[in-house]
Amino acid sequence: NFYRKFIAGYSAISAPLHHLSKKDVPWQWGTDQQKAFSKLKSALGSSPVLNIPDLNKPFALFTDASQSATGAVLAQKGEDDEWHPCSYLSESLKGAEKNYPIYDLEFLAVIRALKAFRHYLISPVAPTIVFTDHKNLEYYKEPQKFSQRQTRWFSYVQGFPLKFSYTPGRLMTAPDALSRRSDHSPPEPIVATLLPPSAWLEGGVKPTVPTRGVYALSAEVYERAKSKMPKDSTLSTDNPEIVPHPDGTKRRKDRVYIPPGARKECLLSYHNHPSTGHPGIKAMTRKMVKDVWWPGMWKYIHDYVKGCAVCQSAKVITHPVTPPIVPNDVPRNPFPFQQISVDLITDLPVSNTFDTVLTIVDQGLTKVAMFIPCRKDVDSLGIARLFHKHVYARFGLPEAVISDRGPQFASAFTRELYKSLGVQSKLSTAYHPQTNGESERVNQELETYL
């Protein structure tokens, strides 16, 4: 109907075709319908519908794109001041073009039209108007981030005087029809089962209930569920929900009842089989409740998964438990430097023959820090002398000293010295500097300052 105003007697010609589109009219393509279709097809390619391009008049492009093809119409205004088509273009999408986003598809339709009608549009008498139903194309000249493909396209467009104009899709019937040609559309996907019914095995992959999916119960467990087993003490004898099935099993709401002797094998088939991948408690429960049942099944599943050695050793802990933070004990004597933390900052730039700083921080009361210069080769005796000179002379002996396991703080000399003086030594855990976090944090600030 997009070009009906250019075809004389359009209603009379298309009447047989419109009759087929009515409700409750059986579909029957006869001689009248074929004649009407051929006549309309011939009219669309002849005057006054299809015009010969006039290089002295401005051109216009009507473009559109779908998921299978692009369409375009080259048009010029006639004497009746209406847009008449000069040429049609329809081209299917190839390869990776089918994965383009909608913006790139719409712009691809423009690029294809410019390349096809380049000899008309490269130097027109007036800028070519590009009618599109994608409004974002109006802003293609504004600053934005371009992909490499878009950069190539925009570089090509610069050679054409264009003016984009947004037009609603309902008014773009002609390019829309060209972009949706049936011979350009991909075929409908074929829906088929992976295995033919003849290849399905009883108890292996054969569904016993027609409305269910693949039956996941192993053949061994299925056979044991059909055989007579010792009486189940957890199962009530007068349970009306459990009924016998023609295949020899007992069912509860179309789920196979598993007797006690086959439950371990059933759990193994749903958890340890290579195709299951050792599911967790919830995933395994969702799978089993579709096919099998016995009293207290969830408890069995929970205990089995929790006791699986493979899961415990190989699975990643997605919810690690963080141990609580335990602060250092507060000293009994509420005076400065009664509990201190010490550490060494080594390999600093040499200054006055010193390349190391001994950091001493009041752990419990004032948070005051002392920075004592020394050398990297200082030993336990040297640390004791520095401590005597700078700490003991001002604050006396501390109750406890927190440090890492450096040789200066963990040597036999230091341990004997602390023991004879009644000082408690608190060494940090190996590879766990958070134990002496106060000194480590002060060290960071000092290194940043230096």
C-alpha angles and dihedrals in degrees: 000000000000092000099027092114089065096051117081113226093009095157093052094046095048097042095102090052094048089050090063091055094059122108119265092012113129116235111252121156106203140161094285093053093048092050091050092049093049093047093051090047091053092046093054090058099046138063134319090026101045114044131194109247114259112207090203092064130068119257133223132201125212108196136178138163137204134183091275109032148359127239135196139176124204108211143176132190116258132207089281089059090244127126109257120191118245098180141357128222128191124167130169124233116257131209114313092009088082088066095054117120117249094262092056092044092054091046091047088058089056093047092050091049092050091050093047095047097031093126089060100039105039093083112010126167089247135015112285114246113224111203112202136163091220106088095193090072089071089071099048092116094057120098112275142135112280130197118226091259093051091047090057091048095048090049090054093047092056089076093064128069099232137169117192120214126186116230124177114253093242088066093049098072098139100054090038091057091047091053092051102049111153093230089057096048117097117249118263112268115257112240111209139148118258093231126037116236090251091063096055117107126215110254092002109072102336113116111229091196112056094216095052131087127243111331105239099189113114120243093244094054091043091055092047090050089057095048123081112267133185115284116280110234091197093057120084113231093217096051104137093195093069111079133168118257128216091244091063099259130109118244138202111193091336091310118121115245110230115209120221096261094058101042097091092051089047092053090047093052092052096043112026101036113112091239094056100054098213098288122205126251097275096042093047091048092052090053097045099045089063094063115013141038143182133156113284093008094153091058090052091050093047094051094044095051093044090052097047107120094201092055093047094051103036109030122092115242103239094183106044116189112234112214114236120262111254113198122215117268118269111244116251092227109067097214132111119277095013090127115027137176120214134192141159128238106203138185095038121154109283114260121173088344091304121118101162136062124209108214118205118181128186099238103191114031124013104013087222114161130211122202113199119184118226141142129277093242093059112136134203093278091051091051090050091052092049090048092049092050100045107025111022093047091058108027108016127227118339125226095229139010121208115201144142124261096270115145091248091060103033102043123121090249092057093046092051092045092052091046094052092047095044094243118147114229115214109189118190122241115267112269090004108103091169088085088069093034096140093063094039090055093048089049090057092053093047093049090049091050093048 
